[in-house]
Amino acid sequence: MFDRDKWQEIFHTISKNKLRTFLTGFSVAWGIFMLIILLGAGTGLSNGVKVEFRDAATNSIWVFGGQTSEPYKGMKPGRFIQFNNADFNTIKTDISGVEKASGRFYVPGSNVTYKKETGDFGIRTVHPDHQYIEKTRTIEGRFINNIDIEQKRKVVSIGTLVQKTLFKGEDPMGKYLEVNGVPFKVIGIFEDEGGENEQEILYLPISTAQMVFNGSDRVHQMMFTVGDAGIEESKLIETEVRQKMAEAHIFNPEDERAIRFWNNVEEFLKFNNLFDNIALFIWVIGIMTIIAGIVGISNIMMIVVKERTKEIGIRKALGATPYSIISLIIMESVLITSVAGYIGLVLGVGLIELVDSFIPPDTQFFNNPEVNFQVALTATLVLVVAGTLAGLVPATRAAAIKPIVALRDE
């Protein structure tokens, strides 16, 4: 039941002690504010890392040819390791744990024309599985398939920005554009999670490119996914690939310069573990800040009880019950905690939203800082409950004071 007299007394007490009330509320608001800011910053860092890894499958391994650094079995150092179709087939069929696989052959030049329109775009010549490794999503038509590879078809899948630049609103499906003077039929249009740069790309069948652009059977780069393999398993797959390539190209398997790897499994899990630890650190700091606020409330409430000892004695002498005294002090504590906690919550969320409005989309390392509203609300409710408990100790002490002792208090 709403006790109007009790609330009037609480507001009267607060208005008489503005500085004390402000300092108490500030400690609570600051605790919630800092927790929200820390959680938002942690999420922003985590999202930034996800942007960094969004372009390629996080369970992928990339293999690059290098240069030998030591002699081996009569072979001189300084040889460049050039992959070929046989190497790709070895990875595709002979390496356990490989799921999706693709190679790339680099096409010299990147001049692309359609009628009178010309553009300088990236050319990637790949196998069909490449769409899963690079997270390419076909929105019209299709991607390169195995028949294109086998029959060495002159077909191309284009990014949305290529479509916009060259075709000017015209439907590109079935039309022919020229890549370095060679006509290719448009069979598909795609989007890519990697952002705009990844949509200024044309994908050609690698077998066609090798034939048309004098590539023989050369493969400049290979990449593959490893399913749900962890770091240790992915490193074993790396070792197996290195061993197979060493046998094929006669170099020491221990020569790390001969071929190089980029292990997305390892890098992604490293970053994930790092940000898990950062998130734990943020929670510890935030909770300690809130605890400091709660301790401040408890101390302030004790001071309040001390200042009002004689008043409490008079109340008890006039017949006030322990419950009425306890409830009065706890209600004051809950009011200050609730209002201050809400202010801290609103200010924290507001600042996070303000910062987010100045951060460009797809920013790496720090992106889309946000706070889970349920987490923020729960933290505020926990603080209110803790504030209630913080006021309970001094309230209980106040209720236990004997009237005669209280009236003698100076």
N, C-alpha and C positions, 0 to 999 in steps of 0.2 A: 504494500500500500504506500502511496506517495505521501511522505511526511514533509509538508511544506515548511513547517517551523525549523526542522532539522536542516533542510537545504538552505534556508535563509541564513541560518547560523553559520553554515559552512562557507557560503559566499561572503558573509561579513568577515569571517576570520581571514579568508584569502585576501580580501580587499585591504585589510589592516596590515597584512604582511606581504606586500607586493614583491619586494626584492627576494625574500625567502621563497615565495611561490615561483617566481620567475627562474631562479637558480635551480630549484628542484625540477621544474618542468623542462628546463634547458638540458639538464643532464640526461633526461629520458629521451627527449626529441633528438638530441645529438647521437645517442646510441642507435636509435632506429634509422636515422638519416645515414650514419656511417655504414650500417649493415646493408642498407639498400644500395648505396654507392658502390660498396665493395662487391656485392653480388652482381650488380650491373656491369662493373668493369671486368669481373671474371668471365661473365657470359660474352662480353664483347671480344675479349681475347680468344676465347674458345671458338666463337663464330668466325673470327678472322682466320684462324688456322683451318677451319672447315672450308673457307673460301679458297685458301691456298691449295687444298687437296681436292677441290670439287671437280677439276677438269679431267682427272684421270681416276680410274678405279683404285681405291685404297688398298686393294689386295693384288696390285700389279707389280711386276718386276720388269725393268727396262735394261736392255743389254746394248752396249756400244763398243764398237771396235776401237782398239787403241794401238800402241806401238810397243813392241817388245823391248825390254830393258836389259836383257842378258842373253848370252849365247846358250843354245840348247840343241843337243844332238846334231852338231855340225852346222846349225843355222846361226847366222850372225845376229847380233842385237840391232835394234833400230828398224825392224820390219814392221810395216803397217798391216794389221789384221783386217782383212776384207771378208765380211760374211757373204754367203751365197744362198741360193735356194735350198741346197742340201742341208745347210746349217739350220735354216728355218724348219725344214721337215723333221730334222732330228729333234728339235725342241718340241714341235707339235706332236710327234708320235712316240718318241723314245724316252722323254723325261717324265717320270712319275710325278703326279701332283699338278701338272699343267692343265688348266681348264680352257681358257680362250687364248688364242695366239695370233699375232700379226707381225708382218715385217713392214719396213718402209724402204723405198728407193727414192733418193733425192733427184728431182728433175731440175736440170739446169735452166735458169730463167723462170719467169712466172707471168709472161704476158698473155692475157686472156682477152679475147674480143668476141663481140656479138654485133653483127651488122656494123654500125659506125661507133658503137660504144666500146671503150677499151678500159681495162682495169689491171692493176698490179696486185694479184692475190696469191695467197699461199697455196702451193700444190702439194698434196700428199697422196702418194701411191701406196695402197694398202691391201690387206686381205679383209674378207667380210667380218671377221671377229673384231676388227678395229673399232667398230661402233660401240661395242660393249666396254672396251678398255678406255676409250676417250669419252664415254657417256654422250654419244651422238644420238639425237632423237629425230627420226624421220617424220616430217609432218605432211609430206605429200610424196606420192610415188614410192620408191624403195631405195635401199642402200645397195651397194655392190654385193653380188652373191657369188657362189662358187662356180656357176656356169660362166659368169663374166670372166673369172680367173682362168678357167679351163679353155675357153674359146678366145681368150684375149680380145674381148669386145672393147670397142672404143665408146665407152659410156662414162658418165660423170654424175656425181651427186654434189649439189652446190649448197652453200650456206645461204641463209636468208638475206644477208647483206650483199652477197654476190648477185642474188636475184634482183634486189632493189636497185643496185648500181647499173647492171647491164641491161635488164629487161624493162625497166621503167613502167611497171604495171602490167606488162604483157605476160601471159602465162608461159613459163619457160619449158613446161613438160613436153618432151618430144622434139624440142628445138635443138639445133646444133650450134655450139659455140666452138671457138678455136683456142687451143692451148699451144702456144709457141708455133702457131701455124697449122696445127693438126686438128681436124674436126672431131668433136666428141658429142654424143647425144645425151641430153639431160634426161636422167631417169628418176631423179629424186631431189627433194629439197629438205634440208635438215636444220635443226636448232642444236645448240650445244650449251651445256651447263657452265662451260668455261668463260662465257661472256661474249662480248661483241667481237673481239679479236678471233675467237674460234669460229665465228660465223662468216668470216671473210676467207674461207677455205674452200677448195675444190678437192674431192676425193676421186681418184682414178684407180682402176684395177692395177695392181703392181705388175702383173704379167704383161699387160698391155704396154705400160710405161717402159718396162725393160726392153720390149721389142721395138717400140716406136722411137724411143729416145736413146737407142744404142746402149742399153744398160747391161746387155748380155744376161747373166744370171746373178748380178750383184745385188746384195741387200745391205743397206747402210746401217740399219737399226732394227732391233727385234724387241717385242714386248709381249708379255703374257700374264694372265691372272693365275692365282694359285688357290682359288676357293677360299675356305675358311682357315687356311694354314696360319699358325702363329709365327712369331719371329724366328724361333729356332728351326721350325720346319722350313720356312722360306729360305733361311740361310743354307740349309742342307740342299735345297733345290738349286740355289745359286752355285754351290760347290759342284753339283752334278753337271750343271750347264758348263761351268768353267772346264771341268775335266773333259767333257765331250768336245768342246771347241779346241782345247789343247791338243787332243788326239788328232783332230781334223787338220789343224793348222800348224802343228809341230812347234809348240812353245811350252815353256815350263808352267805347269798349273799353278805354281806358287808366284808366278810373275803377275802382280796385280795391275801392271800398266798395260799388259797385252790386251785385256778386255776389261771394261768397266761396267759396274752395275748401279742402278738406282732402285733401291728396294723400298717401294711405297708402304709395304706392310710394316717394315721396321720404323720408317720415319713417322708414319701416322700413329702407331702405337706409342712411340716415344713422346710425341706431342700430347697424345691423350693422357698418358701417365703424368706428364708434366703439369697439365692443366687440372687433372684430378687432385694433385698435390696442392696446386695453387688454390683450388676451390676449398679444400680442407683448411688451408691456412686462412683464407678469407672468413670462413665460418668461425674459426677459433677466435680471430681478432674481433669479428663482429659480436660474437657472444660475450667475449670479455668486456667489450665496450658497454653492452647492455647490462651486464652484471654490475659494472661500475655505477651505472645509472640507478640500478635497483638498490645498491648499498647506500647511494646518496639519498634515495627516498627514505630508507629506513632510518638513517641518521637524522634527517630533517624531521621525521615524525617523532623521533625520540626527543628532539629539541622542543617540538610543539607540545608534547606531553609535559616536559619539564616546565615550560613556561606557563602551562595552564593547570599546574598541580592544585593550586588553591581553588581555582574555578571548579575543577573536578571534585574536590572535597566538598564544596558547597552543594554541588549537584547531588552527590551521594547522601549528604545530610538531609536534603530535601526529598529523598526517596528515589533518586534515579537508580535504575537497575544496571548491573554490569553490562548487560547486552546493549542498552542504549548508549553507554559510553563507548564500548567497542565499536558499534556500528557507526557512530559519529566520526571517529578517527579513521576507520577503514573507508568510509564513503569519501572523505576528503582525499585520502590517498588514491583511491580508484579514479576519482574525478581528475586529479592532476595528471596521473599516469595516462589515462585514456586520451585526454585532450592533447597532451604533449606528444604521446606516441603517434596519434593521428597526424599532427602537424609535421612530425619528422618523416612519416610515411609519405605524405603529399609532397613535401619539399624534395625528398630523395627521388621519388618517381618523376617529379617535374624536371629536376636537373638531368636525370638520365634521358628523358625525352628530348630535352633541349640539346644535349650533346649529340644525340642520335640524328637530329635534324641537320647538323652541320657535317656529318660524315657521309661522303659519297657512297653510293651503293657499290657492293663488290670490293670494298677496301680490304686489302689483305692485312693480317695480323691484328686488326681491331675493327670489328664490324657489328652493327646492330646490337649495341648494348641494351639489354632488357632485363627485367626482373619478373620472375614468375609471381603473378598477383596473389596466388594462393599461398605461396611461401611468405610473401611480404605480409599478408593479412594474418597468417598464423604467428609470425614473429611478433606482430603488434599485440595479438591476443595473449600470447605467452607473457609479454611484458606487462600487460594489464593484470593478469593473474599473479605474476611475480610481485607487482606493485601492491596488490592486495595482501599478499603474504608478508611483504616488507612492512606494511602498516599494522599487521596483526600483532607482532611482538610488542611494540610500544603501546598498542591499544590494550593488550592483555595486562600489561604492567599498570596502565592507568586504571583499569577496572579493579585491580587488586589493592589500590591505595586505600588505606583506612581514612575516613573523614577527619578524625582528630589529628592524624599525622599531616594530611594535606592542608588543613587550616593553619597549622603551625609553620608551613613551609615559607621561606623567605626568598 
